[in-house]
Amino acid sequence: MDLTDLRIFRSVVEQGGITRAAETLNRVQSNVTTRVRQLEKDLGVDLFIREGKRLHLSPTGKVLLDYADRLLDLAQEARDAVHEGAPRGPFRLGAMESTAAIRLPRPLSAFYRRYDEVKLDLHTGTIAELCAGVTTGELDAALVAEPIDDAAFDKALIYDEALAIVAHADHAPIRSARDLQRETILAFEHGCPYRLRMQQWLAHGGVMPGRIVEMSSWHAIIGCTVARMGVSVLPRMVLTTFPEAKYLSVHALPAEFGHAPTVLIWRKGGGSSKITALLDVLTKQRDGKAARTRKRKR
């Protein structure tokens, strides 16, 4: 099994058959067919289910495809690492949903324009999923909120998200944790840094929430907050995208609980030109926005 065989195999899957894969690879069909059959012979398994001239990826083929993607991407990364020049090739970036939706559109647009030879794929997930993806190599880098395991990753601070307590519009003022005694808390899964800060603040005030209802998206959390199902802690930047802010009330958290640093992480010692390029774009966009905000306030 060599990289050429894997590249041909992946092309057959992506193009949906031998004919289109041969055209894409600039090979004759018989050569593509021979290489696929040779790969199956070497592995001792059927990678495709054949129905006449139609090919369907077999369960074993699906397993190999995952490894082929990772091996071919790693080979490209190795080529990039030993050659000077502009970043190129696949780049798999992970991000939290709120970061992907609100923070990333402008910087990723700038990244695409500047590095058009990079094939960037964006994946969203929980912090645990994103950290696991970087650890296993399924992701090259990810944007996650602190705290994370410093021993496992290299990282760079990108955003410092200001957090706020969000409740329905008619909620009484929330000045201390005691004001939320027996309230329902709407939160992301266990381990979410926003949830952690809410729980730390409540514990600091000697308060136990009535219950915690876990949700999978900030859209759902805001919607249920409007519906008076509970209160939550969210980044203030999320609220800027909600068109019906009149149905919400926003309450301040004490400074020690009111911030959540968002960092770009990558495997320890696994930096690349693509990560460096992304860092450059993210920090310039962030610093430029901060400068414009300070100018408006003068």
C-alpha positions as CSV (number, residue, x, y, z in Angstrom):
1,M,0.0,0.0,0.0
2,D,1.5,3.3,-1.1
3,L,0.3,6.9,-1.2
4,T,-0.4,6.7,-5.0
5,D,-2.8,3.8,-4.4
6,L,-4.5,5.7,-1.6
7,R,-4.8,8.8,-3.7
8,I,-6.4,6.8,-6.6
9,F,-8.7,5.1,-4.1
10,R,-9.8,8.4,-2.6
11,S,-10.4,9.9,-6.0
12,V,-12.6,7.0,-7.0
13,V,-14.7,7.6,-3.9
14,E,-14.9,11.4,-4.3
15,Q,-15.7,11.2,-8.1
16,G,-18.2,8.5,-7.7
17,G,-16.6,6.0,-10.1
18,I,-13.6,4.8,-12.2
19,T,-14.4,7.0,-15.2
20,R,-14.5,10.4,-13.6
21,A,-11.6,9.5,-11.3
22,A,-9.5,8.6,-14.3
23,E,-10.3,11.9,-15.9
24,T,-9.5,13.8,-12.7
25,L,-6.2,11.9,-12.3
26,N,-5.3,12.1,-16.0
27,R,-5.0,8.3,-16.2
28,V,-6.6,5.7,-18.4
29,Q,-9.5,3.8,-16.8
30,S,-7.8,0.4,-17.0
31,N,-4.9,1.8,-14.9
32,V,-7.3,3.1,-12.2
33,T,-9.2,-0.2,-12.1
34,T,-5.9,-2.2,-11.9
35,R,-4.6,0.0,-9.0
36,V,-7.8,-0.3,-7.0
37,R,-7.9,-4.1,-7.5
38,Q,-4.3,-4.3,-6.5
39,L,-4.9,-2.4,-3.4
40,E,-7.8,-4.7,-2.5
41,K,-5.5,-7.7,-3.1
42,D,-2.8,-6.3,-1.0
43,L,-5.2,-5.6,1.9
44,G,-7.2,-8.8,1.4
45,V,-10.6,-7.0,1.5
46,D,-13.2,-5.7,-0.9
47,L,-13.2,-1.9,-0.7
48,F,-16.2,-1.5,-3.0
49,I,-19.5,-3.3,-3.5
50,R,-19.8,-3.8,-7.2
51,E,-23.2,-3.8,-8.9
52,G,-22.6,-4.0,-12.6
53,K,-20.5,-0.9,-13.5
54,R,-21.6,0.9,-10.3
55,L,-19.3,1.0,-7.3
56,H,-20.5,1.5,-3.7
57,L,-18.0,2.0,-0.9
58,S,-18.0,-1.1,1.4
59,P,-17.9,-0.8,5.2
60,T,-14.2,-1.8,5.1
61,G,-13.7,0.9,2.4
62,K,-15.2,3.5,4.7
63,V,-12.6,2.6,7.3
64,L,-9.8,2.8,4.9
65,L,-11.1,6.1,3.5
66,D,-10.7,7.7,6.9
67,Y,-7.1,6.6,7.2
68,A,-6.4,7.5,3.6
69,D,-7.6,11.1,4.2
70,R,-5.4,11.4,7.3
71,L,-2.3,9.8,5.6
72,L,-2.6,11.9,2.5
73,D,-3.1,15.1,4.4
74,L,-0.2,14.3,6.7
75,A,2.0,13.6,3.6
76,Q,1.0,17.0,2.2
77,E,1.7,18.6,5.6
78,A,5.2,17.0,5.5
79,R,5.8,18.4,2.0
80,D,4.8,21.9,3.2
81,A,7.0,21.7,6.3
82,V,10.2,21.0,4.3
83,H,9.6,23.6,1.6
84,E,9.6,27.3,1.9
85,G,6.8,29.3,0.4
86,A,3.1,30.1,0.8
87,P,0.9,27.7,2.7
88,R,-0.9,25.2,0.6
89,G,-2.9,22.0,0.9
90,P,-5.6,20.8,3.2
91,F,-6.2,22.6,6.5
92,R,-8.8,21.2,8.9
93,L,-9.9,23.9,11.5
94,G,-12.2,23.3,14.4
95,A,-14.2,25.9,16.3
96,M,-17.0,26.2,18.8
97,E,-20.4,27.0,17.2
98,S,-20.6,30.5,18.5
99,T,-17.1,31.3,17.4
100,A,-17.6,29.9,14.0
101,A,-20.8,31.8,13.4
102,I,-19.9,35.2,14.8
103,R,-16.1,35.6,15.0
104,L,-14.8,33.7,12.0
105,P,-16.7,34.9,8.9
106,R,-14.5,38.0,8.2
107,P,-11.1,36.5,9.1
108,L,-11.7,33.3,7.2
109,S,-12.8,35.3,4.2
110,A,-9.5,37.2,4.4
111,F,-7.6,33.9,4.8
112,Y,-9.2,32.5,1.7
113,R,-8.3,35.6,-0.3
114,R,-4.7,35.6,0.9
115,Y,-4.0,31.9,0.7
116,D,-6.0,30.5,-2.1
117,E,-3.9,27.4,-2.4
118,V,-5.0,26.2,1.1
119,K,-8.1,24.0,1.2
120,L,-9.7,25.0,4.5
121,D,-12.4,22.8,6.0
122,L,-14.2,24.1,9.1
123,H,-15.7,21.8,11.7
124,T,-17.8,22.7,14.7
125,G,-18.1,20.8,17.9
126,T,-17.9,20.8,21.7
127,I,-14.7,21.7,23.3
128,A,-14.1,18.1,24.3
129,E,-14.6,17.0,20.7
130,L,-12.4,19.7,19.3
131,C,-9.5,18.9,21.7
132,A,-9.8,15.2,20.9
133,G,-9.8,16.0,17.2
134,V,-6.5,18.0,17.5
135,T,-5.0,15.2,19.7
136,T,-5.8,12.5,17.2
137,G,-4.8,14.6,14.2
138,E,-8.3,14.7,12.7
139,L,-8.0,18.5,13.1
140,D,-4.9,20.6,12.5
141,A,-6.0,23.3,14.9
142,A,-9.1,24.5,16.8
143,L,-10.5,27.5,18.5
144,V,-11.7,26.6,22.0
145,A,-12.4,28.4,25.3
146,E,-10.1,28.0,28.3
147,P,-9.4,26.1,30.5
148,I,-7.7,23.3,28.5
149,D,-4.9,20.9,29.2
150,D,-1.7,23.0,28.7
151,A,0.5,19.9,28.6
152,A,-1.2,18.6,25.4
153,F,-1.2,21.6,23.2
154,D,0.5,24.7,22.0
155,K,-1.8,27.7,22.0
156,A,-2.3,31.4,21.3
157,L,-4.8,33.7,22.8
158,I,-7.2,35.0,20.1
159,Y,-10.3,36.5,21.9
160,D,-11.2,37.3,25.5
161,E,-15.0,36.9,25.5
162,A,-17.0,39.0,27.9
163,L,-19.7,36.9,29.5
164,A,-23.1,38.0,30.8
165,I,-26.1,36.4,32.6
166,V,-29.1,36.3,30.2
167,A,-32.7,36.1,31.4
168,H,-36.1,36.9,30.1
169,A,-37.0,40.6,29.7
170,D,-39.1,40.9,32.9
171,H,-36.7,39.1,35.2
172,A,-35.9,40.8,38.4
173,P,-32.4,42.4,38.6
174,I,-29.6,39.8,39.2
175,R,-27.1,41.4,41.5
176,S,-25.7,38.3,43.3
177,A,-25.8,34.5,43.1
178,R,-28.6,34.5,45.7
179,D,-30.9,36.1,43.1
180,L,-30.8,32.8,41.2
181,Q,-31.6,30.5,44.1
182,R,-33.6,27.6,42.8
183,E,-33.5,29.0,39.2
184,T,-33.2,26.6,36.2
185,I,-29.9,27.1,34.4
186,L,-29.8,26.6,30.7
187,A,-26.3,25.5,29.7
188,F,-24.1,23.6,27.2
189,E,-22.8,20.1,28.1
190,H,-20.7,19.4,31.1
191,G,-17.2,20.8,30.7
192,C,-18.3,23.9,28.8
193,P,-16.3,26.9,30.2
194,Y,-19.3,29.2,30.2
195,R,-21.2,26.7,32.3
196,L,-18.2,26.3,34.5
197,R,-18.0,30.0,35.2
198,M,-21.7,30.1,36.1
199,Q,-21.3,27.2,38.5
200,Q,-18.2,28.7,40.0
201,W,-20.1,32.0,40.6
202,L,-23.1,30.2,42.1
203,A,-20.9,28.1,44.3
204,H,-18.9,31.2,45.5
205,G,-22.2,32.6,46.6
206,G,-23.3,29.4,48.3
207,V,-26.1,28.8,45.8
208,M,-27.3,25.6,44.2
209,P,-29.3,25.9,41.0
210,G,-32.7,24.3,40.9
211,R,-31.7,22.2,38.0
212,I,-29.4,22.4,34.9
213,V,-31.0,21.8,31.5
214,E,-28.3,20.9,28.9
215,M,-28.7,22.2,25.3
216,S,-26.7,21.8,22.2
217,S,-26.7,25.3,20.7
218,W,-26.8,28.9,21.8
219,H,-29.8,29.5,19.5
220,A,-31.7,27.0,21.6
221,I,-30.5,28.5,24.9
222,I,-31.6,32.0,23.8
223,G,-34.9,30.8,22.6
224,C,-35.6,29.0,25.8
225,T,-34.5,32.0,27.8
226,V,-37.0,34.1,26.0
227,A,-39.6,31.5,26.7
228,R,-38.9,31.9,30.5
229,M,-37.5,28.4,30.9
230,G,-34.4,29.5,32.7
231,V,-31.3,31.8,32.7
232,S,-27.9,31.2,31.2
233,V,-24.4,32.6,30.8
234,L,-23.4,33.5,27.3
235,P,-20.7,35.5,25.5
236,R,-22.0,39.1,25.0
237,M,-21.0,38.9,21.3
238,V,-23.7,36.2,20.8
239,L,-26.4,38.6,21.9
240,T,-25.4,41.1,19.2
241,T,-26.8,38.7,16.6
242,F,-30.2,38.2,18.2
243,P,-32.8,40.4,16.5
244,E,-35.3,40.3,19.3
245,A,-33.2,41.7,22.2
246,K,-36.2,43.4,23.7
247,Y,-37.3,40.0,25.0
248,L,-34.1,39.5,27.0
249,S,-32.5,41.1,30.0
250,V,-28.7,41.1,30.4
251,H,-27.0,41.1,33.8
252,A,-23.3,41.6,34.6
253,L,-21.1,38.9,36.1
254,P,-18.4,39.8,38.6
255,A,-15.1,40.4,36.8
256,E,-13.4,37.2,38.1
257,F,-16.2,35.1,36.5
258,G,-17.1,37.3,33.5
259,H,-14.4,36.5,31.0
260,A,-13.6,33.4,28.9
261,P,-10.4,33.5,26.9
262,T,-10.6,31.7,23.5
263,V,-7.4,30.2,22.2
264,L,-6.2,28.6,19.0
265,I,-4.7,25.2,19.9
266,W,-2.6,22.7,17.9
267,R,-0.6,19.6,18.8
268,K,2.5,20.2,20.9
269,G,5.3,20.8,18.6
270,G,3.0,20.4,15.6
271,G,3.0,23.9,14.2
272,S,2.9,24.6,10.5
273,S,3.0,27.4,8.0
274,K,-0.8,27.2,7.7
275,I,-1.3,27.6,11.4
276,T,1.1,30.6,11.4
277,A,-0.8,32.1,8.5
278,L,-4.1,31.7,10.3
279,L,-2.7,33.2,13.5
280,D,-1.5,36.2,11.5
281,V,-4.9,36.7,10.0
282,L,-6.9,36.2,13.2
283,T,-4.7,38.6,15.3
284,K,-4.7,41.3,12.6
285,Q,-8.5,41.1,12.3
286,R,-8.9,41.2,16.1
287,D,-6.5,44.0,16.7
288,G,-8.0,46.0,13.8
289,K,-11.5,45.7,15.2
290,A,-10.3,46.7,18.7
291,A,-8.6,49.8,17.3
292,R,-11.8,50.8,15.4
293,T,-13.8,50.3,18.6
294,R,-11.4,52.5,20.7
295,K,-11.6,55.2,17.9
296,R,-15.4,55.3,18.0
297,K,-15.4,55.7,21.8
298,R,-13.2,58.8,21.7
